[in-house]
Amino acid sequence: MTIPSSAKDIYRRSTSLDFLDRCPAPVAAFYRYWESKRAGRAMPSRADLDLAEMKVFLSGVVLVDVLRDPFRLVYRVVGTREVEARGYDPTGREVIEHASGTAHGEVMENYRLVIEGRSFVYDEEPVEAASWRIRESGTLLLPLSRDGETVDMVITYVHYDWT
């Protein structure tokens, strides 16, 4: 899928740590939290994450199951702020049908990069949300793995600016 020219002008994807210099502070804090849970591994597992430690982030967290045979991405948990921004709760639904963003193909590419590269993607794409009060200003996608090799979940933190 091609990004519409208007989206190309504002869309930025980063797979290098330079995003930490320009992202909102909560996004950087969420990355550092994930990084601390890696404990020298390529990625932490879902079991390594402590909901009590993540309390400040939970409303902006989206947890996606990576299923295989056939390959599918399914929303497992969608934080309350993300539900409000979308105007509905996509929990249990497939990402390919319910991805949020102006360029659907680019959203799916973010997931592909995280899963195949076993690393993060930071996406800067200002998106007007369903709620007039909020606007997406940055999304961080991070891999999770039970065995340390195969990505079986992607945890996403979406930061919004309140208008």
C-alpha positions in Angstrom: 0.0 0.0 0.0 1.3 3.5 -0.8 1.2 6.2 1.7 -1.0 9.1 0.5 1.2 12.1 -0.3 -0.3 14.1 2.6 0.6 11.3 5.0 4.2 11.0 3.6 4.9 14.5 4.6 4.1 13.8 8.3 4.9 10.0 8.6 8.1 9.0 10.3 9.2 5.6 11.4 12.3 5.0 13.4 14.2 1.7 14.2 17.1 3.4 15.9 17.4 4.9 19.3 17.5 8.4 18.0 13.8 8.5 18.5 14.5 8.9 22.2 15.7 12.5 21.5 12.4 13.6 20.0 9.6 11.4 21.4 7.3 12.4 24.2 8.7 11.7 27.7 6.1 8.9 28.5 7.1 7.0 25.3 10.8 7.2 26.3 9.9 6.0 29.8 8.0 3.1 28.4 10.9 2.1 26.2 13.3 2.3 29.2 10.8 0.1 31.2 10.8 -2.5 28.4 14.6 -2.3 28.1 15.0 -2.9 31.8 13.0 -6.1 31.5 15.1 -7.5 28.7 17.9 -8.5 31.2 20.4 -8.9 28.4 18.1 -10.8 26.1 16.8 -9.7 22.7 13.4 -9.1 24.3 11.5 -9.8 27.5 8.5 -12.1 27.8 5.0 -11.0 28.8 5.6 -12.6 32.2 8.5 -10.3 32.8 6.2 -7.2 32.7 4.6 -6.2 36.0 1.3 -4.5 35.7 1.8 -2.7 39.0 5.0 -1.2 37.6 3.2 -0.3 34.4 0.2 1.4 36.0 1.0 4.9 34.6 1.2 3.4 31.1 -1.8 1.0 31.0 -4.4 3.3 29.5 -2.1 3.7 26.4 -1.0 0.1 26.1 -2.1 -2.3 23.4 -1.1 -6.0 23.6 -1.3 -8.0 20.3 -1.0 -11.7 20.1 1.2 -13.0 17.2 -0.5 -16.2 16.0 0.9 -18.6 13.4 -0.6 -21.3 11.2 -2.1 -19.2 9.8 -0.3 -16.0 10.6 -2.6 -13.4 12.3 -2.3 -10.5 14.7 -5.1 -10.3 17.3 -5.7 -7.6 19.8 -5.5 -9.1 23.3 -5.6 -6.0 25.5 -6.5 -2.5 24.4 -6.0 0.3 27.0 -8.9 2.7 27.8 -7.3 5.7 26.2 -6.8 3.8 23.0 -10.4 2.6 23.1 -11.5 6.2 23.6 -9.4 7.4 20.7 -10.7 4.8 18.3 -14.3 5.1 19.5 -14.6 1.4 20.0 -12.8 -1.6 21.6 -11.1 -3.9 19.1 -10.1 -6.5 21.7 -10.3 -10.0 20.2 -10.3 -8.7 16.6 -7.6 -8.9 14.0 -5.2 -6.0 13.6 -5.4 -6.3 9.8 -9.1 -5.3 9.9 -8.9 -2.8 12.8 -5.5 -1.1 12.6 -5.5 2.5 13.6 -3.6 5.0 11.4 -3.9 7.0 8.2 -1.9 4.5 6.2 -3.1 0.9 7.0 -0.2 -0.7 5.1 2.3 1.3 7.1 0.8 0.2 10.4 1.1 -3.5 9.2 4.7 -2.8 8.1 5.5 -1.6 11.7 4.3 -4.9 13.1 6.2 -6.8 10.4 9.4 -5.0 11.3 9.0 -5.7 15.0 8.2 -9.4 14.5 10.8 -10.2 11.9 13.5 -7.9 13.3 12.8 -8.8 17.0 13.2 -5.1 17.8 11.3 -1.9 18.3 9.7 0.6 16.0 8.8 4.1 16.9 6.1 5.6 14.6 5.4 9.4 14.5 2.2 9.9 12.6 -0.2 12.6 13.9 -3.6 11.1 13.7 -6.9 12.7 14.7 -8.7 10.3 17.0 -12.4 9.6 17.1 -12.6 11.7 20.2 -12.1 15.4 19.4 -10.1 15.9 22.6 -7.1 13.7 21.7 -4.6 13.4 18.9 -2.0 10.6 18.5 1.5 11.9 18.7 3.7 8.8 18.9 3.5 5.0 19.0 6.1 2.6 20.2 5.9 -1.1 19.2 8.0 -3.6 21.2 8.5 -7.3 20.8 7.8 -9.9 23.6 8.8 -13.6 23.5 8.4 -16.6 25.8 11.4 -18.4 24.4 13.6 -15.3 23.7 13.7 -16.0 20.0 10.2 -16.0 18.5 8.0 -12.9 18.9 4.7 -14.1 20.2 3.3 -10.7 21.3 3.8 -7.1 20.4 3.2 -4.5 23.2 2.5 -1.1 22.0 2.4 2.2 23.8 0.4 5.0 22.1 0.9 8.5 23.4 -1.8 11.1 22.7 -1.8 14.9 23.1 -5.0 16.2 24.7 -6.5 19.2 22.9 
